[in-house]
Amino acid sequence: MAEFDLDHLKKTWQEQEVQPKYDSPQIEAMLNKSSRNYVKYILWISIAEFLVILGLNFYYSFIGDDSESFMNILGKLGIENTVDLQADFAHLYFVLKFVSLVLTGVFVVLFYQNYKKINVESNLKKFILQIISFKKTVNIFILANILLLVFFTAVLTVFTFYILSQQHIQLSHPTLIGFIVGTVLMTILSIVLIWLYYRIVYGIIMKRLGKNLDELKKMESVE
């Protein structure tokens, strides 16, 4: 993506007396247009994520099978891999994938609605409020994905203990502690990876958008 060179633009603006190029309304218009483009980039990324999740769900529902690793964990706990267990897990896993898809889809719609509301022709104060609203939506999206991971982990953990109870399996103390510690560590690692992903993919764009927002606020306070 082409980067908006704000520092160079500010320097040029400050040197207007020597070589006038831009006035305040032009600077504002450029910042507005740049900010709207950043919102568009985030919308495209979220659509790509939705399509990836949709593609993975389709693949694993009709072609592949990504439940084997979880079933192996259950097997190490002494759980018998029965037909009923496979059916119950298939139903549960379908619901979890559906929830994930719906969540991403909802935020794609929200991002699109935010994008359509952001009008570069709006007065400066209204435009700033629109950008702030969009940033809040992005932060909620990131938090929602982290909470969704925690929820999925909790559901699968409860499901595991339900199957243990159903098959009358009593875990030894070391095995139980190992299972709990392993689950917690994997959850923490997954949260860190998700946070890093959004920090890199969304963070770069949000940093530039925040920089534009700060400049717009300064201009609004001068007016």
C-alpha positions in Angstrom: 0.0 0.0 0.0 1.2 3.5 -0.7 2.3 5.2 2.6 1.0 8.7 3.2 4.1 10.8 4.0 2.6 13.0 6.8 5.9 14.3 8.1 7.0 15.5 4.7 3.6 17.1 4.2 3.8 18.9 7.5 7.3 20.2 6.8 6.1 21.5 3.4 3.1 23.1 5.1 5.3 24.8 7.7 7.5 26.2 5.0 4.6 27.9 3.1 6.1 31.3 3.4 9.2 30.2 1.4 7.3 28.0 -1.1 3.6 27.8 -0.6 2.1 24.5 -1.7 -0.7 23.4 0.7 -3.2 25.3 2.8 -5.1 24.0 5.9 -8.2 22.8 4.0 -6.0 20.8 1.6 -4.0 19.2 4.4 -7.3 18.3 6.1 -8.7 16.8 2.8 -5.6 14.7 2.4 -5.7 13.4 5.9 -9.4 12.6 5.5 -8.8 10.7 2.3 -5.8 8.9 3.7 -7.7 7.9 6.9 -10.6 6.5 4.8 -8.1 4.5 2.7 -6.7 2.9 5.9 -10.3 2.0 7.0 -10.7 0.4 3.5 -7.6 -1.7 4.0 -8.9 -3.1 7.3 -12.2 -3.9 5.6 -10.3 -5.8 2.9 -8.3 -7.7 5.5 -11.4 -8.7 7.4 -13.1 -9.9 4.2 -10.0 -12.0 3.4 -10.1 -13.5 7.0 -13.8 -14.3 6.5 -13.1 -16.1 3.2 -10.2 -18.0 4.7 -12.3 -19.2 7.6 -15.1 -20.1 5.2 -12.7 -22.0 3.0 -11.2 -23.9 5.9 -14.7 -24.8 7.3 -15.7 -26.1 3.8 -12.5 -28.1 3.4 -12.6 -29.7 6.8 -16.3 -30.3 6.6 -16.3 -32.1 3.3 -12.6 -33.1 2.5 -10.2 -33.1 5.3 -10.4 -33.9 9.0 -8.8 -31.6 11.7 -10.4 -33.4 14.7 -7.7 -36.1 14.8 -5.4 -34.2 17.1 -8.1 -33.6 19.7 -9.2 -37.2 19.5 -5.6 -38.2 20.1 -5.5 -36.2 23.3 -8.7 -37.9 24.4 -7.1 -41.2 23.7 -4.1 -40.4 25.9 -6.5 -39.7 28.7 -7.9 -43.2 28.3 -11.1 -42.2 26.6 -12.4 -44.8 24.1 -13.0 -43.5 20.6 -16.6 -44.7 20.1 -19.1 -43.9 17.3 -21.2 -41.8 19.7 -18.1 -39.8 20.8 -17.2 -39.0 17.2 -20.8 -37.9 16.5 -21.0 -35.7 19.6 -17.7 -34.1 18.8 -18.6 -33.6 15.2 -21.7 -31.7 16.2 -19.9 -29.7 18.8 -17.1 -28.8 16.4 -19.5 -27.8 13.7 -21.2 -25.3 16.2 -17.8 -23.9 17.2 -16.8 -23.3 13.5 -20.2 -21.8 12.8 -19.8 -19.4 15.7 -16.4 -18.4 14.5 -17.6 -17.8 11.0 -20.6 -15.8 12.2 -18.5 -13.6 14.5 -16.1 -12.7 11.6 -19.0 -12.1 9.3 -20.7 -9.8 11.7 -17.5 -7.7 12.0 -17.1 -7.6 8.2 -20.5 -6.1 8.1 -19.7 -3.6 10.9 -16.4 -2.6 9.2 -18.3 -2.1 6.0 -21.0 0.0 7.7 -18.3 2.1 9.4 -16.5 2.6 6.0 -19.7 3.8 4.4 -20.4 6.2 7.2 -17.0 7.8 7.0 -17.4 10.7 4.7 -14.4 12.8 3.7 -16.7 15.7 3.0 -17.9 15.7 6.6 -17.0 18.6 8.9 -13.7 17.9 10.8 -15.4 17.2 14.2 -17.8 14.7 12.7 -15.0 13.0 10.7 -12.9 12.6 13.8 -15.8 11.0 15.7 -16.3 8.6 12.8 -12.7 7.5 12.9 -12.8 7.1 16.7 -15.9 4.9 16.3 -14.1 2.7 13.7 -11.1 2.3 16.0 -13.3 1.2 18.8 -14.9 -1.4 16.5 -11.5 -2.8 15.5 -10.5 -3.0 19.2 -13.7 -4.9 20.0 -13.1 -7.3 17.1 -9.6 -8.1 18.4 -10.9 -8.6 21.9 -13.8 -10.7 20.6 -11.4 -13.1 18.8 -9.4 -13.6 22.0 -12.5 -14.2 24.1 -13.8 -16.6 21.4 -10.6 -18.6 21.8 -11.0 -18.7 25.6 -14.6 -19.8 25.1 -13.7 -22.5 22.6 -11.0 -23.8 25.0 -13.5 -23.8 27.9 -16.1 -25.7 25.9 -13.7 -28.4 24.7 -12.4 -28.8 28.3 -15.9 -29.2 29.7 -16.7 -31.6 26.8 -13.6 -33.6 27.8 -14.6 -33.9 31.4 -18.1 -34.8 30.3 -16.8 -37.7 28.2 -14.5 -38.8 31.1 -17.6 -38.9 33.4 -19.7 -40.6 30.8 -17.1 -43.4 30.4 -16.5 -43.6 34.1 -12.8 -42.7 33.8 -11.0 -41.3 36.8 -7.8 -39.5 36.0 -4.8 -39.9 38.2 -3.6 -36.7 40.0 -0.4 -36.3 37.8 -2.4 -36.8 34.6 -5.1 -34.4 35.7 -2.6 -31.7 36.6 -0.7 -32.3 33.3 -3.9 -31.9 31.3 -4.9 -28.7 33.1 -1.5 -27.1 32.9 -1.1 -28.1 29.2 -4.5 -26.6 28.4 -3.7 -23.4 30.2 -0.3 -23.1 28.5 -1.7 -23.8 25.0 -4.4 -21.2 25.6 -1.9 -18.6 26.7 0.3 -19.4 23.7 -2.7 -19.1 21.3 -3.7 -15.8 22.8 -0.2 -14.4 22.3 -0.1 -15.6 18.7 -3.5 -14.0 18.0 -2.4 -10.8 19.7 0.8 -10.8 17.6 -1.1 -11.4 14.4 -3.5 -8.5 15.0 -0.6 -6.4 16.3 1.3 -6.9 13.0 -1.5 -7.0 10.5 -3.9 -4.4 12.0 -1.4 -2.6 14.2 0.6 -1.0 11.3 -2.6 0.4 9.7 -4.1 1.4 13.1 -0.8 3.2 14.0 -1.0 5.3 10.8 -4.7 5.9 11.3 -4.0 7.0 14.8 -1.3 9.4 13.6 -3.8 11.0 11.1 -6.4 11.2 13.9 -3.9 13.1 16.2 -3.2 15.6 13.4 -6.9 16.1 12.7 -7.5 16.7 16.4 -4.7 19.3 16.4 -6.3 21.0 13.4 -9.7 20.9 15.0 -8.4 22.5 18.2 -6.8 25.4 16.3 -10.0 26.2 14.4 
